[in-house]
Amino acid sequence: MNRRDFAITLAVTPLMARFAHAATDVVQGKDYIELPTPMPVAVPGKIEVIEFFGYWCPHCNELEPKLEPWVKALPANVHFRRIPVAWQEAQIPYQKLFYALEAMGLGSDIHAKVFKAIHEQHLPLGNDAATATFATAIGVDKAKLLDAMKGFSVSLKLGPANQQSKSYQIEGVPTLVVNGRYETSPEMAKGDVQALRVVDALIQKVKTQR
């Protein structure tokens, strides 16, 4: 989703077949860009993939059912993480919701349910009442979730998330970054599945550079 104006499910293929068929002819400047200054990764020794996203973003919602099985099939030497983006005040509660759910140890099944609540059920999870309704519907303690969203530990995570978004000069979501060096997106790659194939190819590229 473009910052300014901003379902096909990807089958989980066996790892060998998946990487064997990763696009080997991806083109810099067309399918991905190389960042002028590489950024440090969170887990040294592993290849990092970051998804910059927003729960509020319809294109992130479209990517999610393909992304989740793709993430589950990643090899052990690849570390995947999400960074929620907020460019407007109204988007900050969605950042807090992500980090609150993370702090409560809730998994990817809840992550998908958040997208569904916002984009299919049209629940405005930017306010407490709707968030409480959502929590009750999925069997999560609403008081604990709302307290976590307002907690100091969640607030502490917003600054680094916003700083990383600025450091990577993220202008649209979803954006995928490989090892702090290469960046692609469904918009750039011309499709969700194509973007994940580009990321597969970039993972292989990083492996060959080591």
Helices and strands as residue ranges (DSSP letters): H 15-20, E 33-34, E 47-53, H 58-72, E 78-84, G 89-91, H 92-103, H 108-119, H 128-137, H 142-150, H 152-167, E 175-178, E 182-184, H 186-189, H 192-209
